[in-house]
Amino acid sequence: MHDIRAIRDNPAAFDAALARRGDDAMSTAVLALDEARRGKIGAAEAAQAEQNKASKLVGAAKAKGDEAEFERLRALVGDKKNEVAAMQAEAKELDAQLIDMLARIPNAPADDVPQGADENDNVEVRTWGDKPNFDFTAKEHYDIMGVIPGMDFEVAAKTSGARFVMLKGSVARIHRALAQFMLDTHVDHNGLTEMNTPVLVRDEAMYGTDKLPKFGEESYQTTNGWWLVPTSEVPLTYTVAGDVLEEGDLPKRYAAHTLCFRSEAGSAGRDTAGMLRQHQFEKVEMVSVVHPDLSDDEQQRMLRCAEDILERLGIPYRTVLLCTGDMGFGARRTFDIEAWVPGQNTYREISSVSTTGDFQARRMNARFKPADGGKPQFVHTLNGSGLAVGRCLIAVLENGQQADGSVSLPEVLAPYLGGKTTLGADGKLA
């Protein structure tokens, strides 16, 4: 959420930041509502002062036996009391309107984020790895002979509908191995604290992590009001909501493996084949809560954590810096990591690593006390996929496919697969 004081101080900079995202100027509407709210608060305070003054005079009139003055003042106090209550209610309503307006305005992009309209304007930062050179036509994951027995879309559709999959046998085990490998790497090598979080959260958690109010249609809500998490970014980040942390407790770095749920609203017809775009999927998420001075360095550290997973798996990838028109609502800067998928002969997103600055912290009122004893400041929050498990499975299967329908698996997964390194064309591990 934006700082209303910063908008008052420099409305032109606020509008310029929105313009970089392709959004209309908002400072005039925001400041008009803010002025109305502040005016109503001032009027309520003035009426409250008059009420207090009259209240003191009521007793004096009573003591003097001036019954007429007593009744006049008592009526005045009653009128002012009603006036104050009405003004306070109006001020409260205007305040709610202002908060709602600010909550629907996207974050301001960092200065180094490239200007652009969509993904075509993203900037490639680096590439890693050699793409496999097959002497046969590469298949998509769901058409590889050894994968077919372990990836059932028909049964999933029968039970749940489109965009679900049931993994079984060896493919399910490889999927589980990938998640375990990611978590172990982040905990043992990257120093993250493993968390096991709920997948049902309240409105406050979704709001605090900028998923509400604007994007409620992209998530699922239960009949009794809970939300199914779109990512464990929500419960991990919300752990510090309302807290005033000690500066020495920062940074906080977490990792969690959870189910994630997204309605994929607005994506009809896109990537419907296979398990690339699902309503339910699994992800290992990274979240950091840091001192503002360290948030840019922390984003680079998190980016390397995610890239390292792919490097250990031997999956070619490229990293891109998203342009202003392709960034998420709450992001200040985002890097996407895209894994090479031979079946589509292209790179596909497998991780996004974003810094939100203090955008989420303001919504959650998450602060820290500086070590020098200064005024509490808002923390900075960051999140990143480390990685999307299903998409990583796709990349492993497609990059490791062989002409005979088998799949050569990354050696780092062998400890999680009972020492096996191959998915045979018969669908069994060997």
Kinemage of the C-alpha trace (Angstrom):
@kinemage 1
@onewidth
@group {chain A} dominant
@subgroup {mainchain}
@vectorlist {calphas} color= white
{ca met a 1} P 0.000 0.000 0.000
{ca his a 2} L 1.197 3.508 -0.744
{ca asp a 3} L 2.093 6.084 1.909
{ca ile a 4} L -0.521 8.847 1.754
{ca arg a 5} L 2.019 11.341 3.116
{ca ala a 6} L 4.367 10.606 0.223
{ca ile a 7} L 1.509 11.221 -2.229
{ca arg a 8} L 0.717 14.549 -0.545
{ca asp a 9} L 4.386 15.578 -0.659
{ca asn a 10} L 4.976 14.617 -4.295
{ca pro a 11} L 1.830 13.800 -6.274
{ca ala a 12} L 3.677 14.181 -9.583
{ca ala a 13} L 6.126 11.393 -8.674
{ca phe a 14} L 3.214 9.154 -7.663
{ca asp a 15} L 1.452 9.691 -10.995
{ca ala a 16} L 4.700 9.187 -12.902
{ca ala a 17} L 5.215 5.812 -11.208
{ca leu a 18} L 1.694 4.706 -12.190
{ca ala a 19} L 2.244 5.965 -15.727
{ca arg a 20} L 5.270 3.691 -16.014
{ca arg a 21} L 2.905 0.777 -15.393
{ca gly a 22} L 0.450 2.097 -17.969
{ca asp a 23} L -2.079 3.179 -15.339
{ca asp a 24} L -3.978 6.455 -15.170
{ca ala a 25} L -2.930 9.262 -12.827
{ca met a 26} L -4.566 8.842 -9.415
{ca ser a 27} L -3.154 11.610 -7.236
{ca thr a 28} L -6.064 14.042 -7.824
{ca ala a 29} L -8.703 11.496 -6.791
{ca val a 30} L -6.623 10.201 -3.862
{ca leu a 31} L -5.838 13.675 -2.518
{ca ala a 32} L -9.454 14.871 -2.928
{ca leu a 33} L -10.685 11.975 -0.819
{ca asp a 34} L -7.863 12.513 1.662
{ca glu a 35} L -8.727 16.215 1.957
{ca ala a 36} L -12.407 15.430 2.530
{ca arg a 37} L -11.464 12.889 5.193
{ca arg a 38} L -9.097 15.281 6.964
{ca gly a 39} L -11.657 18.087 6.746
{ca lys a 40} L -14.313 15.922 8.359
{ca ile a 41} L -11.901 14.859 11.099
{ca gly a 42} L -11.058 18.515 11.773
{ca ala a 43} L -14.728 19.488 11.906
{ca ala a 44} L -15.464 16.619 14.299
{ca glu a 45} L -12.621 17.724 16.562
{ca ala a 46} L -13.889 21.322 16.562
{ca ala a 47} L -17.411 20.182 17.415
{ca gln a 48} L -15.976 17.950 20.142
{ca ala a 49} L -14.183 20.966 21.648
{ca glu a 50} L -17.441 22.955 21.629
{ca gln a 51} L -19.230 20.038 23.270
{ca asn a 52} L -16.596 19.821 25.991
{ca lys a 53} L -16.769 23.576 26.604
{ca ala a 54} L -20.561 23.495 26.858
{ca ser a 55} L -20.412 20.508 29.192
{ca lys a 56} L -18.302 22.483 31.652
{ca leu a 57} L -20.733 25.400 31.546
{ca val a 58} L -23.721 23.130 32.273
{ca gly a 59} L -22.503 22.490 35.796
{ca ala a 60} L -21.811 26.141 36.417
{ca ala a 61} L -25.311 27.139 35.296
{ca lys a 62} L -26.814 24.469 37.537
{ca ala a 63} L -24.812 25.711 40.504
{ca lys a 64} L -26.012 29.299 39.933
{ca gly a 65} L -29.627 28.134 39.742
{ca asp a 66} L -29.982 29.544 36.229
{ca glu a 67} L -32.443 26.932 35.009
{ca ala a 68} L -32.988 28.510 31.564
{ca glu a 69} L -29.263 28.642 30.834
{ca phe a 70} L -28.863 25.129 32.211
{ca glu a 71} L -31.504 23.763 29.828
{ca arg a 72} L -30.069 25.687 26.859
{ca leu a 73} L -26.563 24.377 27.501
{ca arg a 74} L -27.782 20.852 28.125
{ca ala a 75} L -29.600 20.888 24.775
{ca leu a 76} L -26.487 22.326 23.110
{ca val a 77} L -24.371 19.507 24.544
{ca gly a 78} L -26.835 16.949 23.188
{ca asp a 79} L -26.844 18.562 19.756
{ca lys a 80} L -23.042 18.700 19.652
{ca lys a 81} L -22.810 15.112 20.786
{ca asn a 82} L -25.009 14.009 17.881
{ca glu a 83} L -23.084 16.277 15.505
{ca val a 84} L -19.747 14.829 16.613
{ca ala a 85} L -20.997 11.249 16.259
{ca ala a 86} L -22.277 11.947 12.726
{ca met a 87} L -19.033 13.642 11.689
{ca gln a 88} L -16.929 10.827 13.156
{ca ala a 89} L -19.016 8.274 11.269
{ca glu a 90} L -18.557 10.226 8.037
{ca ala a 91} L -14.811 10.531 8.680
{ca lys a 92} L -14.621 6.788 9.323
{ca glu a 93} L -16.440 6.064 6.058
{ca leu a 94} L -14.150 8.412 4.115
{ca asp a 95} L -11.137 6.775 5.735
{ca ala a 96} L -12.380 3.352 4.641
{ca gln a 97} L -12.898 4.665 1.100
{ca leu a 98} L -9.363 6.079 1.026
{ca ile a 99} L -7.829 2.831 2.286
{ca asp a 100} L -9.807 0.864 -0.293
{ca met a 101} L -8.680 3.210 -3.067
{ca leu a 102} L -5.028 2.937 -2.024
{ca ala a 103} L -5.330 -0.843 -1.700
{ca arg a 104} L -6.273 -1.133 -5.378
{ca ile a 105} L -3.309 0.872 -6.676
{ca pro a 106} L -0.266 -1.202 -7.738
{ca asn a 107} L 3.201 -0.813 -6.306
{ca ala a 108} L 5.608 1.720 -7.797
{ca pro a 109} L 8.315 0.091 -9.951
{ca ala a 110} L 11.959 0.498 -8.977
{ca asp a 111} L 13.955 2.959 -11.046
{ca asp a 112} L 15.950 0.202 -12.766
{ca val a 113} L 12.873 -1.697 -13.980
{ca pro a 114} L 12.729 -1.401 -17.787
{ca gln a 115} L 9.790 0.373 -19.361
{ca gly a 116} L 7.572 -1.913 -21.424
{ca ala a 117} L 4.059 -3.076 -22.260
{ca asp a 118} L 4.241 -6.861 -21.907
{ca glu a 119} L 6.521 -9.921 -21.771
{ca asn a 120} L 8.038 -9.011 -25.128
{ca asp a 121} L 9.728 -6.048 -23.450
{ca asn a 122} L 11.367 -8.064 -20.654
{ca val a 123} L 15.161 -7.929 -20.544
{ca glu a 124} L 17.265 -11.092 -20.553
{ca val a 125} L 19.840 -10.968 -17.760
{ca arg a 126} L 21.667 -14.256 -18.314
{ca thr a 127} L 21.367 -17.804 -19.606
{ca trp a 128} L 22.809 -21.001 -18.185
{ca gly a 129} L 23.313 -24.522 -19.478
{ca asp a 130} L 23.423 -26.231 -22.854
{ca lys a 131} L 20.116 -27.175 -24.420
{ca pro a 132} L 19.896 -30.913 -25.178
{ca asn a 133} L 20.705 -31.822 -28.780
{ca phe a 134} L 18.326 -34.685 -29.597
{ca asp a 135} L 18.603 -36.833 -32.722
{ca phe a 136} L 14.831 -37.295 -32.559
{ca thr a 137} L 11.806 -35.031 -32.291
{ca ala a 138} L 11.397 -33.967 -28.668
{ca lys a 139} L 8.064 -34.828 -27.078
{ca glu a 140} L 6.089 -32.851 -24.539
{ca his a 141} L 6.085 -34.348 -21.067
{ca tyr a 142} L 2.682 -36.027 -21.320
{ca asp a 143} L 3.628 -37.810 -24.569
{ca ile a 144} L 6.877 -39.404 -23.351
{ca met a 145} L 6.373 -43.172 -23.282
{ca gly a 146} L 7.759 -43.690 -19.774
{ca val a 147} L 5.676 -40.831 -18.392
{ca ile a 148} L 2.296 -41.800 -19.820
{ca pro a 149} L 1.559 -44.528 -17.211
{ca gly a 150} L 2.194 -42.106 -14.364
{ca met a 151} L 0.295 -39.011 -15.509
{ca asp a 152} L -3.485 -39.480 -15.643
{ca phe a 153} L -5.561 -36.548 -16.829
{ca glu a 154} L -8.735 -38.510 -17.577
{ca val a 155} L -9.227 -39.801 -14.046
{ca ala a 156} L -8.400 -36.353 -12.667
{ca ala a 157} L -11.016 -34.818 -14.976
{ca lys a 158} L -13.540 -37.408 -13.832
{ca thr a 159} L -13.030 -36.461 -10.197
{ca ser a 160} L -12.247 -32.752 -10.412
{ca gly a 161} L -12.682 -31.404 -13.946
{ca ala a 162} L -10.247 -29.756 -16.326
{ca arg a 163} L -6.751 -28.603 -15.371
{ca phe a 164} L -6.090 -31.283 -12.793
{ca val a 165} L -3.784 -34.291 -12.984
{ca met a 166} L -3.276 -37.445 -10.968
{ca leu a 167} L 0.336 -38.521 -10.724
{ca lys a 168} L 1.029 -42.117 -9.826
{ca gly a 169} L 3.813 -44.625 -9.464
{ca ser a 170} L 7.275 -43.511 -10.512
{ca val a 171} L 6.206 -40.102 -11.791
{ca ala a 172} L 4.561 -39.287 -8.443
{ca arg a 173} L 7.743 -40.354 -6.697
{ca ile a 174} L 9.928 -38.151 -8.908
{ca his a 175} L 7.588 -35.238 -8.213
{ca arg a 176} L 7.912 -35.842 -4.458
{ca ala a 177} L 11.677 -36.224 -4.761
{ca leu a 178} L 11.954 -32.839 -6.450
{ca ala a 179} L 10.110 -31.117 -3.615
{ca gln a 180} L 12.250 -32.820 -0.990
{ca phe a 181} L 15.429 -31.976 -2.876
{ca met a 182} L 14.426 -28.309 -3.132
{ca leu a 183} L 13.582 -28.021 0.557
{ca asp a 184} L 16.759 -29.791 1.670
{ca thr a 185} L 18.871 -27.551 -0.542
{ca his a 186} L 17.265 -24.372 0.765
{ca val a 187} L 17.587 -25.476 4.384
{ca asp a 188} L 21.034 -27.098 4.300
{ca his a 189} L 22.792 -24.840 1.786
{ca asn a 190} L 20.852 -21.573 1.737
{ca gly a 191} L 20.075 -21.157 5.426
{ca leu a 192} L 16.298 -20.888 5.139
{ca thr a 193} L 14.022 -22.002 7.964
{ca glu a 194} L 11.604 -24.712 6.865
{ca met a 195} L 7.967 -24.022 7.656
{ca asn a 196} L 4.864 -26.174 7.339
{ca thr a 197} L 2.054 -23.696 6.827
{ca pro a 198} L -1.752 -23.809 6.589
{ca val a 199} L -3.279 -23.702 3.118
{ca leu a 200} L -6.431 -22.038 4.462
{ca val a 201} L -6.075 -18.373 5.438
{ca arg a 202} L -8.298 -15.511 6.512
{ca asp a 203} L -9.198 -12.338 4.617
{ca glu a 204} L -6.621 -10.396 6.601
{ca ala a 205} L -3.751 -12.560 5.386
{ca met a 206} L -4.822 -12.296 1.748
{ca tyr a 207} L -5.285 -8.539 2.092
{ca gly a 208} L -1.973 -8.034 3.868
{ca thr a 209} L -0.081 -9.775 1.066
{ca asp a 210} L -1.881 -7.718 -1.634
{ca lys a 211} L -4.070 -10.574 -2.957
{ca leu a 212} L -7.239 -8.757 -1.889
{ca pro a 213} L -9.325 -6.845 -2.732
{ca lys a 214} L -8.343 -6.640 -6.383
{ca phe a 215} L -7.582 -10.269 -7.224
{ca gly a 216} L -10.126 -12.258 -5.272
{ca glu a 217} L -11.477 -13.805 -8.473
{ca glu a 218} L -8.132 -15.505 -9.066
{ca ser a 219} L -8.336 -17.473 -5.821
{ca tyr a 220} L -10.747 -19.960 -4.272
{ca gln a 221} L -12.802 -19.179 -1.174
{ca thr a 222} L -14.569 -21.723 1.004
{ca thr a 223} L -18.215 -21.360 1.957
{ca asn a 224} L -17.229 -20.363 5.504
{ca gly a 225} L -14.860 -17.623 4.403
{ca trp a 226} L -11.366 -19.103 4.326
{ca trp a 227} L -9.193 -18.715 1.245
{ca leu a 228} L -7.141 -21.484 -0.320
{ca val a 229} L -3.643 -20.066 -0.662
{ca pro a 230} L -2.463 -19.127 -4.166
{ca thr a 231} L 1.057 -19.625 -2.777
{ca ser a 232} L 2.600 -20.037 0.669
{ca glu a 233} L 3.893 -16.482 0.269
{ca val a 234} L 0.624 -15.557 1.983
{ca pro a 235} L 0.997 -17.407 5.319
{ca leu a 236} L 4.801 -17.048 5.389
{ca thr a 237} L 4.770 -13.277 4.905
{ca tyr a 238} L 1.811 -12.747 7.205
{ca thr a 239} L 3.717 -14.284 10.128
{ca val a 240} L 5.086 -10.795 10.898
{ca ala a 241} L 1.776 -8.922 10.556
{ca gly a 242} L 1.290 -6.396 13.344
{ca asp a 243} L 4.740 -7.094 14.795
{ca val a 244} L 7.428 -4.644 15.834
{ca leu a 245} L 10.590 -6.711 15.439
{ca glu a 246} L 14.025 -6.044 16.826
{ca glu a 247} L 16.479 -5.024 14.111
{ca gly a 248} L 18.739 -7.826 15.307
{ca asp a 249} L 16.039 -10.381 14.434
{ca leu a 250} L 16.332 -9.474 10.745
{ca pro a 251} L 16.578 -10.977 8.224
{ca lys a 252} L 13.950 -13.684 8.558
{ca arg a 253} L 14.188 -16.278 5.791
{ca tyr a 254} L 11.630 -19.023 5.275
{ca ala a 255} L 10.882 -21.874 2.896
{ca ala a 256} L 7.723 -23.961 2.663
{ca his a 257} L 6.411 -26.707 0.399
{ca thr a 258} L 2.639 -26.455 -0.019
{ca leu a 259} L -0.259 -27.102 -2.288
{ca cys a 260} L -1.287 -23.946 -4.145
{ca phe a 261} L -4.657 -23.127 -5.702
{ca arg a 262} L -5.493 -20.677 -8.485
{ca ser a 263} L -8.638 -20.280 -10.531
{ca glu a 264} L -6.616 -19.199 -13.593
{ca ala a 265} L -9.274 -16.577 -14.288
{ca gly a 266} L -8.754 -14.978 -17.672
{ca ser a 267} L -6.449 -17.714 -18.975
{ca ala a 268} L -9.008 -19.809 -20.861
{ca gly a 269} L -7.446 -21.656 -23.756
{ca arg a 270} L -3.856 -21.122 -22.610
{ca asp a 271} L -1.601 -24.118 -21.944
{ca thr a 272} L -4.502 -26.495 -21.498
{ca ala a 273} L -2.501 -29.564 -22.586
{ca gly a 274} L -0.445 -31.346 -19.948
{ca met a 275} L 0.227 -30.072 -16.451
{ca leu a 276} L 1.808 -26.709 -17.222
{ca arg a 277} L -1.143 -24.621 -15.996
{ca gln a 278} L -3.197 -26.277 -13.261
{ca his a 279} L -5.799 -25.195 -10.721
{ca gln a 280} L -3.930 -27.150 -8.027
{ca phe a 281} L -0.160 -27.436 -7.964
{ca glu a 282} L 2.773 -27.627 -5.575
{ca lys a 283} L 5.506 -25.124 -4.983
{ca val a 284} L 8.455 -24.589 -2.703
{ca glu a 285} L 8.232 -20.930 -1.765
{ca met a 286} L 10.906 -18.639 -0.323
{ca val a 287} L 10.039 -15.557 1.738
{ca ser a 288} L 12.392 -13.023 3.309
{ca val a 289} L 11.667 -10.200 5.749
{ca val a 290} L 14.575 -7.771 5.812
{ca his a 291} L 15.925 -4.345 6.703
{ca pro a 292} L 15.068 -1.822 3.940
{ca asp a 293} L 18.736 -1.137 3.242
{ca leu a 294} L 19.314 -4.798 2.388
{ca ser a 295} L 16.269 -5.654 0.276
{ca asp a 296} L 17.945 -5.282 -3.126
{ca asp a 297} L 20.851 -7.511 -2.072
{ca glu a 298} L 18.375 -9.990 -0.630
{ca gln a 299} L 16.543 -10.218 -3.940
{ca gln a 300} L 19.782 -11.149 -5.682
{ca arg a 301} L 20.518 -13.746 -3.002
{ca met a 302} L 17.073 -15.302 -3.404
{ca leu a 303} L 17.446 -15.275 -7.174
{ca arg a 304} L 20.671 -17.233 -6.903
{ca cys a 305} L 19.003 -19.731 -4.537
{ca ala a 306} L 16.351 -20.448 -7.183
{ca glu a 307} L 18.831 -20.582 -10.078
{ca asp a 308} L 21.047 -22.949 -8.113
{ca ile a 309} L 18.240 -25.513 -7.898
{ca leu a 310} L 18.075 -25.666 -11.698
{ca glu a 311} L 21.839 -25.806 -12.013
{ca arg a 312} L 22.051 -28.741 -9.604
{ca leu a 313} L 19.365 -30.470 -11.677
{ca gly a 314} L 21.195 -29.649 -14.903
{ca ile a 315} L 18.221 -27.814 -16.420
{ca pro a 316} L 19.082 -25.018 -18.906
{ca tyr a 317} L 17.429 -21.742 -18.045
{ca arg a 318} L 17.405 -18.036 -18.647
{ca thr a 319} L 16.750 -15.202 -16.203
{ca val a 320} L 14.828 -12.105 -17.264
{ca leu a 321} L 14.063 -8.791 -15.586
{ca leu a 322} L 10.373 -8.059 -16.030
{ca cys a 323} L 9.344 -4.748 -17.570
{ca thr a 324} L 6.825 -2.407 -15.964
{ca gly a 325} L 3.926 -3.821 -17.971
{ca asp a 326} L 4.577 -7.448 -17.010
{ca met a 327} L 5.173 -7.112 -13.271
{ca gly a 328} L 2.725 -8.331 -10.670
{ca phe a 329} L 0.496 -5.929 -8.741
{ca gly a 330} L 2.533 -5.866 -5.534
{ca ala a 331} L 6.020 -6.112 -7.009
{ca arg a 332} L 8.593 -3.355 -7.038
{ca arg a 333} L 10.959 -5.443 -9.141
{ca thr a 334} L 10.657 -9.021 -10.425
{ca phe a 335} L 13.059 -11.476 -11.997
{ca asp a 336} L 11.592 -14.505 -13.767
{ca ile a 337} L 13.572 -17.690 -14.244
{ca glu a 338} L 12.476 -19.652 -17.294
{ca ala a 339} L 13.442 -23.307 -17.732
{ca trp a 340} L 14.073 -24.783 -21.165
{ca val a 341} L 11.318 -27.205 -22.218
{ca pro a 342} L 12.328 -29.063 -25.392
{ca gly a 343} L 8.802 -30.312 -26.131
{ca gln a 344} L 7.706 -26.730 -26.791
{ca asn a 345} L 11.152 -25.627 -28.001
{ca thr a 346} L 11.053 -22.614 -25.703
{ca tyr a 347} L 11.693 -21.324 -22.192
{ca arg a 348} L 8.814 -21.375 -19.694
{ca glu a 349} L 8.564 -19.586 -16.366
{ca ile a 350} L 9.484 -21.753 -13.399
{ca ser a 351} L 10.153 -19.077 -10.771
{ca ser a 352} L 9.445 -15.424 -10.029
{ca val a 353} L 11.552 -13.620 -7.433
{ca ser a 354} L 10.063 -10.294 -6.353
{ca thr a 355} L 10.726 -7.525 -3.895
{ca thr a 356} L 7.698 -5.565 -2.714
{ca gly a 357} L 9.631 -2.987 -0.697
{ca asp a 358} L 7.385 -1.823 2.148
{ca phe a 359} L 4.208 -2.256 0.050
{ca gln a 360} L 3.019 -5.364 1.919
{ca ala a 361} L 4.465 -4.248 5.253
{ca arg a 362} L 2.266 -1.131 5.247
{ca arg a 363} L -0.818 -3.257 4.631
{ca met a 364} L 0.185 -5.605 7.464
{ca asn a 365} L 1.689 -2.949 9.762
{ca ala a 366} L 4.911 -4.974 10.039
{ca arg a 367} L 7.765 -2.923 11.479
{ca phe a 368} L 11.105 -3.143 13.245
{ca lys a 369} L 12.856 -1.084 15.933
{ca pro a 370} L 16.201 0.310 14.736
{ca ala a 371} L 19.142 -0.724 16.862
{ca asp a 372} L 19.980 2.956 17.477
{ca gly a 373} L 16.631 3.471 19.173
{ca gly a 374} L 14.998 5.485 16.395
{ca lys a 375} L 11.349 5.420 15.365
{ca pro a 376} L 10.026 2.026 14.186
{ca gln a 377} L 10.267 1.527 10.427
{ca phe a 378} L 8.441 -0.740 8.017
{ca val a 379} L 10.274 -3.913 7.041
{ca his a 380} L 10.739 -4.963 3.422
{ca thr a 381} L 9.303 -8.268 2.220
{ca leu a 382} L 10.393 -10.469 -0.679
{ca asn a 383} L 9.095 -13.705 -2.150
{ca gly a 384} L 10.209 -16.185 -4.755
{ca ser a 385} L 9.501 -19.655 -6.094
{ca gly a 386} L 12.200 -22.076 -5.221
{ca leu a 387} L 10.754 -23.740 -7.403
{ca ala a 388} L 7.345 -24.604 -8.870
{ca val a 389} L 7.476 -28.386 -8.416
{ca gly a 390} L 5.183 -29.414 -11.266
{ca arg a 391} L 6.903 -27.219 -13.811
{ca cys a 392} L 10.258 -28.478 -12.598
{ca leu a 393} L 8.996 -32.014 -13.149
{ca ile a 394} L 8.095 -31.055 -16.721
{ca ala a 395} L 11.576 -29.657 -17.311
{ca val a 396} L 13.295 -32.733 -15.843
{ca leu a 397} L 11.222 -35.133 -17.907
{ca glu a 398} L 11.515 -33.249 -21.189
{ca asn a 399} L 15.226 -32.460 -20.940
{ca gly a 400} L 16.057 -36.013 -19.887
{ca gln a 401} L 13.944 -37.837 -22.472
{ca gln a 402} L 15.601 -40.495 -24.619
{ca ala a 403} L 14.783 -41.862 -28.063
{ca asp a 404} L 13.461 -45.144 -26.609
{ca gly a 405} L 10.880 -43.352 -24.425
{ca ser a 406} L 12.872 -43.540 -21.216
{ca val a 407} L 14.041 -40.529 -19.175
{ca ser a 408} L 17.506 -39.961 -17.743
{ca leu a 409} L 17.049 -38.363 -14.325
{ca pro a 410} L 19.361 -35.877 -12.533
{ca glu a 411} L 21.874 -37.610 -10.284
{ca val a 412} L 21.035 -35.293 -7.372
{ca leu a 413} L 17.630 -36.978 -7.161
{ca ala a 414} L 19.088 -40.479 -6.801
{ca pro a 415} L 19.203 -40.346 -2.957
{ca tyr a 416} L 15.467 -39.596 -2.967
{ca leu a 417} L 14.698 -42.363 -5.483
{ca gly a 418} L 16.402 -45.284 -3.829
{ca gly a 419} L 19.498 -44.789 -5.972
{ca lys a 420} L 17.548 -45.005 -9.248
{ca thr a 421} L 18.582 -42.660 -12.085
{ca thr a 422} L 16.289 -43.642 -14.955
{ca leu a 423} L 12.571 -43.659 -15.636
{ca gly a 424} L 12.196 -46.575 -18.003
{ca ala a 425} L 10.006 -46.619 -21.082
{ca asp a 426} L 7.793 -49.015 -19.094
{ca gly a 427} L 7.219 -46.315 -16.470
{ca lys a 428} L 9.384 -47.972 -13.806
{ca leu a 429} L 12.428 -46.585 -12.046
{ca ala a 430} L 15.761 -48.270 -12.695
